């Protein structure tokens, strides 16, 4: 199992557990009519979404770093007319 799948499973698990807890706290706040508890539940739900999105961001970043070409040095040269050219 590569590291991307591990990150995906970890972020999905952490996000799912936080989402479940947030939904239960939110529903408890709605049913018992306690506004601060309702706000905490909404915050936990948003936190769960952020857990999952950060996991997806880490996976996408790792994929981009793995697939980039490495070792090609690009040096800009400035000619007399003021425009930059790229010399490879």
Phi, psi and omega per residue, in radians:
X1 nan 2.134 -3.107
X2 -1.386 3.015 -3.005
X3 -1.200 -0.513 3.136
X4 -1.131 -0.682 3.122
X5 -1.217 -0.621 3.099
X6 -1.124 -0.758 3.112
X7 -1.123 -0.706 3.126
X8 -1.092 -0.810 3.138
X9 -1.128 -0.718 3.139
X10 -1.144 -0.772 -3.133
X11 -1.229 -0.605 3.102
X12 -1.185 -0.698 3.136
X13 -1.185 -0.837 -3.132
X14 -1.118 -0.743 3.113
X15 -1.148 -0.689 -3.140
X16 -1.166 -0.750 3.118
X17 -1.147 -0.726 3.118
X18 -1.170 -0.672 3.104
X19 -1.122 -0.751 3.120
X20 -1.087 -0.809 3.116
X21 -1.115 -0.715 3.127
X22 -1.117 -0.687 3.112
X23 -1.165 -0.697 3.119
X24 -1.160 -0.734 3.108
X25 -1.134 -0.733 3.124
X26 -1.090 -0.809 3.133
X27 -1.139 -0.652 3.071
X28 -1.088 -0.731 3.122
X29 -1.143 -0.653 3.121
X30 -1.222 -0.795 -3.080
X31 -1.171 -0.768 -3.086
X32 -1.523 -0.017 3.077
X33 1.047 0.774 3.077
X34 -1.946 1.880 -3.030
X35 -1.158 -0.703 3.121
X36 -1.097 -0.623 3.118
X37 -1.193 -0.629 3.091
X38 -1.096 -0.727 3.110
X39 -1.136 -0.660 3.091
X40 -1.136 -0.684 3.092
X41 -1.109 -0.726 3.109
X42 -1.128 -0.709 3.100
X43 -1.104 -0.660 3.112
X44 -1.186 -0.648 3.105
X45 -1.144 -0.758 3.103
X46 -1.138 -0.655 3.080
X47 -1.091 -0.646 3.107
X48 -1.130 -0.715 3.095
X49 -1.110 -0.695 3.125
X50 -1.167 -0.667 3.036
X51 -0.957 -0.878 -3.079
X52 -1.151 -0.752 -3.133
X53 -1.157 -0.644 3.091
X54 -1.159 -0.645 3.053
X55 -1.088 -0.747 3.096
X56 -1.128 -0.660 3.099
X57 -1.112 -0.756 3.113
X58 -1.082 -0.712 3.134
X59 -1.136 -0.782 3.140
X60 -1.135 -0.679 3.117
X61 -1.130 -0.770 3.125
X62 -1.109 -0.688 3.115
X63 -1.117 -0.738 -3.136
X64 -1.181 -0.695 3.130
X65 -1.154 -0.657 -3.121
X66 -1.206 -0.582 -3.035
X67 -1.674 0.027 3.131
X68 -1.412 2.632 3.065
X69 -1.360 2.292 -3.114
X70 -2.029 2.613 3.053
X71 1.669 -0.033 3.107
X72 -1.651 2.017 -3.119
X73 -1.617 2.231 3.134
X74 -1.982 2.077 -3.141
X75 -2.046 2.152 3.113
X76 -1.374 2.494 3.083
X77 -2.098 2.431 3.135
X78 -1.852 1.897 3.089
X79 -1.351 -3.119 -3.054
X80 -1.205 -0.422 -3.099
X81 -1.444 -0.015 3.054
X82 1.610 -0.091 3.127
X83 -1.576 2.524 3.120
X84 -1.576 2.375 3.028
X85 -2.024 2.692 3.127
X86 -1.858 2.156 3.119
X87 -1.792 2.208 3.141
X88 -1.885 nan nan
